[in-house]
Amino acid sequence: MKALCWHGKSDVRVDTVPDPKIQNTRDAIIKVTATAICGSDLHLYDGYMPTMEAGDILGHEFMGEVVELGSAVTNLKKGDRVVVPFTMACGSCFFCKKTLYSCCDNSNPNAKIAEEAMGHSPSGLFGYSHMMGGFSGGQAEFVRVPFADVGPYKVPAGLPDEKVLFLTDIFPTGYMAAEQAEIEKGDTVAVWGCGPVGQFAIKSAWMFGAGRVIAIDTVPERLRLAEVHGKAETIDFMKVEGSVYDRLQEMTKGRGPDRCIDAVGAEAHGLGSTPAILDKVKAVVGLGTDRPTALRQAIMCCRKGGTVSVPGVYVGLLDKMPMGAFVNKALTMKSGQTHVHRYLKPLMEKIEQGEIDPSFLITHRLPLAEAPNAYKTFRDKQDGCIKVVLRP
């Protein structure tokens, strides 16, 4: 089959690789009908994620048709159309029973590697390094799906791929970010980053009763999308007079936003501050990975007693974090890989009922063969690219 494979920093190629096979009675083989490039994939593309190996198949946002099933999978049948959560879950461990599916104890066969870096291992992830299980991803013609008796969710008849594809990751991720922000009716919510997750965080903030949403970015097409589809007020951090902090204080009469969402993560762009310059230098010389400019700003800008929600992906250790502000302002921070399984049914219902059409994000529809160029276009924010959907 054809699959997009990682070969090093900024080097991804469509290779011919062996077709996946059933390895466990709980497996399924999915024929991929649609897959997407996620902002998190760029951390692999840019070489920030450790334990990648040449030939690893990328992609964790995918859906398709069931073509083969292990003997223990009785909830699916051949021909079913399914969306597949990017986080894997066994369904029966301590964490799965608490619906903390991305913390599953049994889905990462390389848990020891993750424990050395994080203390405990999160769940296995598709196409996201050997530390996260070494599983092949879905930017391919076919993919093996472990724990298929728990993960894949059937797509109701009549819903096209593009309306449901983002249930695999970014829609639940943005929704969980808004949920974890603990939004109260009428709250002012500030969202750093107007990429795909940020856009869904904006839409979801309204669902949770926000009275006002302010979006921060510098890419014109992303800011326009936040304004038009997200009904958000916007701040261009490259053009704002003063600082983002100053502007938010002005907009909130000195109190600060009630809830702040960092939908940027590890590769934030700084504006010349000393910590931002140090972040960039350390990344260039290999002494660091994460550039947490957005998270620093969110902590400094959030009102006292507010909540900082972090759906943005971080890889390792963060420098120059304003812990004094975090502690003395009595802030709460919530984060985590998304417990996708928890949200599939309620969010599918929102799509069915017409409350949201997630396909508004798609700007580029391409065959899998064009994935290498699509990665570069997406990473470099060229050609108005916000979200790429690939067809194997």
C-alpha positions in Angstrom: 0.0 0.0 0.0 1.0 3.7 -0.2 1.6 5.5 3.1 3.2 8.8 4.2 6.4 8.0 6.0 8.8 10.1 8.2 12.4 10.1 7.2 13.8 12.9 9.3 13.3 16.6 10.0 11.2 18.2 7.2 11.5 15.0 5.2 8.2 13.0 4.7 7.7 10.8 1.7 4.9 8.6 0.2 6.4 5.1 0.2 5.2 1.7 -0.7 5.0 -0.4 2.5 3.5 -3.7 3.5 -0.3 -3.8 4.0 -1.3 -4.0 7.7 -2.5 -7.3 9.1 -4.6 -8.4 12.1 -2.2 -9.0 15.0 -4.7 -9.3 17.8 -8.3 -10.6 18.1 -9.4 -7.0 19.1 -7.9 -5.5 15.9 -9.6 -4.1 12.8 -8.2 -3.1 9.4 -9.7 0.1 8.1 -9.6 1.2 4.5 -8.9 4.9 4.9 -11.3 7.2 3.0 -10.2 10.5 4.5 -7.3 11.7 6.6 -6.0 15.1 7.7 -2.8 16.8 8.6 -2.9 18.0 12.2 -0.9 20.8 13.8 0.5 18.2 16.2 2.0 16.4 13.1 4.2 19.5 12.6 6.0 18.7 15.8 7.1 15.5 14.2 7.8 17.2 10.8 9.9 19.8 12.6 11.9 17.2 14.5 10.8 18.1 18.0 9.3 14.8 19.0 11.8 12.2 20.2 11.8 8.4 19.4 10.8 8.8 15.7 12.3 6.3 13.4 12.8 6.5 9.6 9.9 4.8 7.9 7.3 5.5 10.6 3.8 6.0 9.1 2.3 9.4 10.1 -1.2 10.5 10.7 -3.7 10.3 13.6 -6.8 12.0 12.1 -8.4 9.4 9.9 -11.6 7.6 9.1 -12.7 4.9 6.7 -14.4 1.6 6.0 -14.0 -1.6 8.0 -12.5 -4.3 5.7 -11.3 -6.9 8.2 -12.0 -7.7 11.9 -10.4 -9.7 14.6 -12.6 -12.5 16.2 -13.2 -10.5 19.4 -14.7 -7.4 17.6 -18.4 -7.9 17.6 -19.6 -4.3 17.6 -18.5 -3.7 14.0 -19.0 -5.4 10.7 -17.3 -5.2 7.3 -18.4 -2.2 5.4 -19.1 0.0 8.4 -18.0 3.6 8.0 -16.2 4.7 11.2 -14.2 7.5 12.7 -11.2 6.5 14.8 -10.1 8.3 17.9 -6.4 9.3 17.8 -6.0 8.1 21.4 -6.2 4.4 22.0 -8.1 2.9 24.9 -8.6 -0.6 26.3 -12.0 0.3 27.8 -11.5 -1.6 31.1 -8.5 -0.2 33.0 -8.8 2.2 36.0 -8.5 5.3 33.8 -10.9 4.1 31.0 -13.5 3.3 33.6 -13.2 7.0 34.7 -13.6 8.0 31.0 -10.0 9.3 31.1 -9.3 7.5 27.9 -6.1 9.3 26.9 -4.6 8.0 30.2 -5.3 4.4 29.4 -2.9 2.0 31.2 -2.9 -0.8 28.6 -2.7 0.7 25.1 1.0 1.8 25.0 3.3 -1.2 24.6 6.3 1.2 25.0 5.1 2.6 28.3 8.6 2.3 29.9 9.9 4.9 27.4 7.1 7.3 28.2 7.5 6.8 32.0 11.1 7.9 31.8 10.1 11.2 30.2 6.8 11.8 32.0 6.7 9.7 35.2 3.7 7.8 33.8 2.7 6.7 30.3 -0.4 8.2 28.6 -2.3 6.0 26.1 -1.0 4.8 22.8 -1.4 7.2 19.9 -1.6 6.6 16.2 1.4 7.7 14.1 3.1 9.6 16.9 6.5 8.2 17.8 7.7 5.0 19.5 7.4 6.6 22.9 3.6 6.7 22.3 3.5 3.1 21.1 5.1 3.0 17.7 1.8 2.5 16.0 1.4 3.1 12.3 -0.7 6.1 11.5 -3.6 6.8 9.1 -2.0 8.9 6.4 -2.1 5.7 4.4 -4.4 3.5 2.3 -5.0 1.1 5.1 -4.4 1.1 8.9 -4.5 -1.4 11.7 -6.7 -0.2 14.6 -6.1 -1.9 17.9 -8.9 -2.1 20.5 -11.4 -1.8 17.7 -14.1 -3.1 20.1 -13.7 0.1 22.0 -12.5 2.9 19.7 -14.0 3.2 16.2 -17.4 5.0 16.1 -20.0 4.3 13.4 -20.9 7.1 11.2 -24.7 7.6 10.6 -25.9 7.2 7.1 -26.0 10.4 5.1 -23.2 12.2 6.8 -20.2 12.8 4.4 -16.6 12.2 5.5 -15.8 15.9 5.7 -18.5 16.6 8.3 -17.3 13.9 10.7 -13.6 13.4 10.0 -12.6 16.0 12.7 -14.3 14.0 15.4 -11.1 11.9 15.4 -9.2 14.7 17.1 -9.5 18.4 16.7 -13.3 18.9 17.3 -13.2 17.0 20.6 -9.9 18.6 21.4 -11.3 22.1 21.1 -14.5 21.1 22.9 -12.6 19.5 25.8 -10.4 22.6 26.0 -13.6 24.7 26.4 -15.0 22.3 28.9 -11.8 22.2 31.0 -11.8 26.0 31.0 -14.8 25.8 33.3 -16.6 28.5 31.5 -19.5 30.2 33.3 -22.3 31.9 31.6 -21.3 35.3 30.4 -17.5 34.7 30.8 -14.9 36.4 28.6 -12.8 33.7 27.0 -9.4 34.4 25.4 -8.0 31.8 22.9 -4.4 31.9 21.9 -4.0 30.4 18.4 -6.6 30.4 15.6 -5.5 27.2 14.0 -7.9 24.2 13.7 -8.0 23.4 17.4 -8.3 27.1 18.3 -11.2 27.5 15.9 -13.1 24.6 17.5 -12.2 25.9 21.0 -13.8 29.2 19.9 -17.0 27.5 18.6 -17.1 25.4 21.7 -16.7 28.3 24.1 -20.0 29.7 22.8 -21.6 26.2 23.4 -20.6 26.5 27.1 -22.2 29.9 27.5 -19.3 32.3 26.9 -20.5 36.0 26.8 -17.5 37.1 24.8 -14.6 35.3 22.9 -11.3 37.0 22.0 -9.0 35.2 19.6 -5.2 35.9 19.3 -3.1 35.1 16.2 -1.3 36.9 13.5 -2.3 34.9 10.3 -4.9 37.0 8.4 -7.0 34.1 7.1 -7.1 32.5 10.6 -8.2 35.7 12.2 -10.9 36.2 9.5 -12.1 32.7 10.1 -12.3 33.3 13.9 -14.3 36.5 13.2 -16.7 35.1 10.5 -17.3 31.6 11.7 -16.3 31.9 15.3 -18.0 35.3 16.0 -14.9 36.3 18.0 -13.2 39.6 18.5 -9.6 39.3 17.4 -6.1 40.6 18.3 -3.3 40.4 15.8 -0.3 40.1 18.1 2.1 41.5 15.5 0.0 44.6 15.0 -1.4 45.4 18.4 -0.4 48.6 20.0 1.6 47.8 23.1 1.3 44.1 24.1 -1.3 41.4 24.1 -1.5 41.8 27.8 -2.1 45.6 27.5 -4.8 45.1 24.9 -6.6 42.4 26.9 -6.5 44.5 30.0 -8.1 47.4 28.0 -10.8 45.1 26.6 -11.7 43.7 30.0 -11.5 47.0 32.0 -8.4 45.8 33.8 -9.7 42.5 35.1 -8.3 40.1 32.5 -10.2 37.3 30.7 -12.0 34.9 32.9 -10.8 31.9 31.0 -7.7 31.5 28.8 -7.1 28.7 26.3 -3.6 28.0 24.9 -4.3 26.3 21.6 -0.8 27.0 20.3 1.5 24.7 22.2 5.2 24.0 21.8 6.0 26.0 18.7 4.7 29.5 19.6 6.2 32.5 18.0 7.7 35.1 20.3 7.8 38.9 19.9 11.3 39.6 20.9 11.0 39.3 24.6 14.0 37.8 26.4 12.3 34.5 27.2 11.1 34.1 23.6 14.5 34.8 22.2 16.0 32.2 24.6 13.4 29.7 23.5 14.3 30.1 19.9 18.0 29.9 20.5 17.7 26.8 22.6 15.6 25.1 19.9 18.0 26.0 17.1 21.1 24.6 19.0 19.2 21.6 20.3 19.2 22.5 23.9 15.4 22.7 24.1 12.2 22.0 22.2 9.2 23.9 23.5 8.6 27.6 23.0 5.8 28.4 25.5 5.2 32.1 24.7 1.4 31.6 24.4 1.2 29.8 27.8 3.3 32.5 29.5 0.9 35.1 28.1 -2.2 33.2 29.1 -1.0 32.9 32.7 -0.1 36.6 32.9 -3.3 37.8 31.2 -5.8 35.6 33.0 -7.9 37.2 35.7 -7.3 36.3 39.4 -9.1 33.0 40.2 -9.5 32.2 36.5 -8.7 29.1 34.5 -6.0 28.3 32.0 -6.9 25.4 29.7 -4.1 23.9 27.6 -5.0 21.8 24.5 -1.8 22.8 22.8 0.8 20.0 22.7 4.0 20.4 24.7 6.9 18.0 24.2 9.4 18.4 27.1 10.5 20.9 29.6 9.5 24.6 29.7 11.7 27.5 30.8 10.9 30.9 32.4 7.4 30.0 33.4 5.7 32.7 35.5 4.8 30.3 38.4 4.7 33.3 40.8 1.8 34.7 38.8 0.1 31.3 38.5 0.3 30.7 42.3 -0.4 34.2 43.6 -3.3 34.8 41.2 -4.9 31.5 42.4 -5.2 30.2 38.8 -6.3 26.7 37.8 -4.7 24.9 34.9 -6.1 21.9 33.1 -4.7 20.0 30.1 -4.3 16.5 28.6 -4.5 14.6 25.4 -8.1 14.4 24.5 -10.4 11.7 25.9 -11.9 11.4 22.4 -14.1 8.4 23.2 -16.0 10.5 25.8 -17.1 13.0 23.2 -17.9 11.0 20.1 -21.6 10.5 20.7 -22.6 14.0 21.9 -20.5 15.8 19.3 -21.8 13.5 16.5 -25.3 14.5 17.6 -24.4 18.1 17.3 -23.3 17.5 13.7 -26.5 15.5 12.9 -28.7 18.2 14.4 -26.9 20.9 12.3 -25.6 22.8 15.3 -22.1 22.7 13.7 -20.6 21.7 10.4 -16.9 21.1 11.1 -16.0 21.1 7.4 -15.9 24.9 7.5 -12.2 24.6 8.4 -11.1 22.8 5.2 -9.1 24.9 2.8 -7.1 22.2 0.9 -8.4 18.8 -0.5 -5.5 16.8 -2.0 -4.6 13.2 -2.9 -2.2 11.4 -0.5 0.5 11.6 -3.2 0.7 15.3 -2.6 1.1 15.0 1.2 4.8 16.0 1.3 4.1 19.4 -0.3 1.0 19.8 1.8 3.0 19.4 5.0 5.3 22.2 3.9 2.4 24.4 2.8 0.6 23.9 6.1 3.7 24.4 8.3 4.7 27.6 6.4 1.1 28.9 6.4 1.2 29.4 2.6 -1.7 29.6 0.2 -4.2 30.4 2.9 -3.8 26.9 4.3 -5.7 26.2 7.5 -6.7 22.5 7.2 -5.6 19.9 4.7 -7.7 16.8 4.0 -6.0 13.9 2.1 -7.7 11.2 0.1 -5.6 8.0 -0.2 
